[in-house]
Amino acid sequence: MSAEPQQLLAPDGTLHGDLPLPLGEISRLYRAMVVARVFDGKCSAMQRQGRLATYAPYEGQEAAQIGAASALEASDWLVASYRDAAAMALRGYPWSNLILGRTGDERGGHAPEGVRVLPPSITVGGHMIHAVGIAWAERLKGTDAVALTMFGDGATSEGDFHEAMNFAAVFATPTVFFCQNNGWAISLPTSRQTAAETIADKAVGYGMTGLVVDGNDVLAVHEAVRRAVSTARAGEGPTLIEALTYRIGPHTTTDDPGRYRDPAEVESWRERDPLRRVRRFLETQGAWDEDAQAAAEHDAGLEAEAAVAAAEMVAALDGDEIFSAMYAVPTIHLEEQRARLRRDGR
Ligand SMILES: Cc1ncc(C[n+]2csc(CCOP(=O)(O)OP(=O)(O)O)c2C)c(N)n1
């Protein structure tokens, strides 16, 4: 299988091939990438200030997430991981809920009515099974909705990946598997994750189409996912897309990547920054300038402040609610623990 990734926008912003979307739509995607980057910086800073428990930054992966999520319709499902906030927010999962969840408050873990986005999966790979089940259920109900699942390179070593891929291919469920190969699974490089030439190659063994796309090219990602979604919607089965990208920051705010990564590698990926290439392209088309950039950053800052304020206004749960939300009728052990908490405060 070709290891040459599909690309439409070169790192210098040159477009190869036809314009896949109207310029206005590309500007909208770029604005969403700016918003995503502002939120990412804000959340990392909040964790340092003790306002979030831990945080998994996605700087460098904005094109992969926005490009993929923007290829879905409102009736489609997104089933993603802890690092996919940009994609989830684009599909309508409120930033305030994403922030609330990272304070440790489980009320951040649900989407508003009608928003077909599952809460972020912390269990590596487990959510792929859910995406296949949801897609299969939609098919059985006779709808044409598709489920897109996002996961990292590390997740492809999980048994859940095998089960999800195999079932999806055999039953032709309308599922799109979107792997963001960001080079690392915490401290494990992709070269130690798999001996396959590409992760997309794994599709062959399941009887599924697999392809590799430049994950820092929002237009190529959007096009690849759009085609896979329409194939799935037409009942022609699932696709595995490997998006080559890079995690610029630490795995989470508890990680020190300086202990396992060469700074030169990080710098070489900074040169391929996913935002810069869309901005350059839009500028050459006369569709973006300094004023538009300043306005987009200003608006993103206001949006981030409003989401943080909304999350921090939610009154903290008291300890008792941990027990009452567990079972309709609490077990005897939970009752004992509740009594101890009330008595001793711990
Ligand atoms: C089933 C499971 N095993 C282990 C972990 C611990 N863990 C959290 S993230 C991670 C690495 C995942 O890497 P990858 O799938 O490449 O995604 P990335 O973090 O790079 O986005 C591991 C091993 C977990 N959360 N769930």
The ligand as an SDF file (V2000), in Angstrom:
LIG
                    3D

 26 27  0  0  0  0  0  0  0  0999 V2000
   -6.9370    0.6020   28.1570 C   0  0  0  0  0  0  0  0  0  0  0  0
   -5.9160    1.6340   28.5910 C   0  0  0  0  0  0  0  0  0  0  0  0
   -4.6360    1.2820   28.7460 N   0  0  0  0  0  0  0  0  0  0  0  0
   -3.7120    2.1950   29.1250 C   0  0  0  0  0  0  0  0  0  0  0  0
   -4.0910    3.4920   29.3860 C   0  0  0  0  0  0  0  0  0  0  0  0
   -3.0440    4.5100   29.8010 C   0  0  0  0  0  0  0  0  0  0  0  0
   -2.8090    5.4220   28.6620 N   0  0  0  0  0  0  0  0  0  0  0  0
   -3.4210    6.6200   28.5780 C   0  0  0  0  0  0  0  0  0  0  0  0
   -3.0500    7.4250   27.1700 S   0  0  0  0  0  0  0  0  0  0  0  0
   -2.0230    6.1860   26.6590 C   0  0  0  0  0  0  0  0  0  0  0  0
   -1.2900    6.3050   25.3400 C   0  0  0  0  0  0  0  0  0  0  0  0
   -2.2130    6.3540   24.1770 C   0  0  0  0  0  0  0  0  0  0  0  0
   -1.5130    6.7370   23.0240 O   0  0  0  0  0  0  0  0  0  0  0  0
   -2.2230    6.9300   21.6470 P   0  0  0  0  0  0  0  0  0  0  0  0
   -3.3180    5.9240   21.4820 O   0  0  0  0  0  0  0  0  0  0  0  0
   -1.1920    6.9960   20.5880 O   0  0  0  0  0  0  0  0  0  0  0  0
   -2.9830    8.3510   21.7720 O   0  0  0  0  0  0  0  0  0  0  0  0
   -2.3710    9.8010   22.1020 P   0  0  0  0  0  0  0  0  0  0  0  0
   -2.3210    9.8970   23.6160 O   0  0  0  0  0  0  0  0  0  0  0  0
   -1.0420    9.9120   21.4710 O   0  0  0  0  0  0  0  0  0  0  0  0
   -3.3630   10.7550   21.5590 O   0  0  0  0  0  0  0  0  0  0  0  0
   -1.9860    5.1520   27.5890 C   0  0  0  0  0  0  0  0  0  0  0  0
   -1.1810    3.9360   27.4360 C   0  0  0  0  0  0  0  0  0  0  0  0
   -5.4610    3.8180   29.2490 C   0  0  0  0  0  0  0  0  0  0  0  0
   -5.9380    5.0600   29.4770 N   0  0  0  0  0  0  0  0  0  0  0  0
   -6.3530    2.8870   28.8420 N   0  0  0  0  0  0  0  0  0  0  0  0
  1  2  1  0
  2  3  1  0
  2 26  2  0
  3  4  2  0
  4  5  1  0
  5  6  1  0
  5 24  2  0
  6  7  1  0
  7  8  2  0
  7 22  1  0
  8  9  1  0
  9 10  1  0
 10 11  1  0
 10 22  2  0
 11 12  1  0
 12 13  1  0
 13 14  1  0
 14 15  2  0
 14 16  1  0
 14 17  1  0
 17 18  1  0
 18 19  2  0
 18 20  1  0
 18 21  1  0
 22 23  1  0
 24 25  1  0
 24 26  1  0
M  CHG  1   7   1
M  END
$$$$
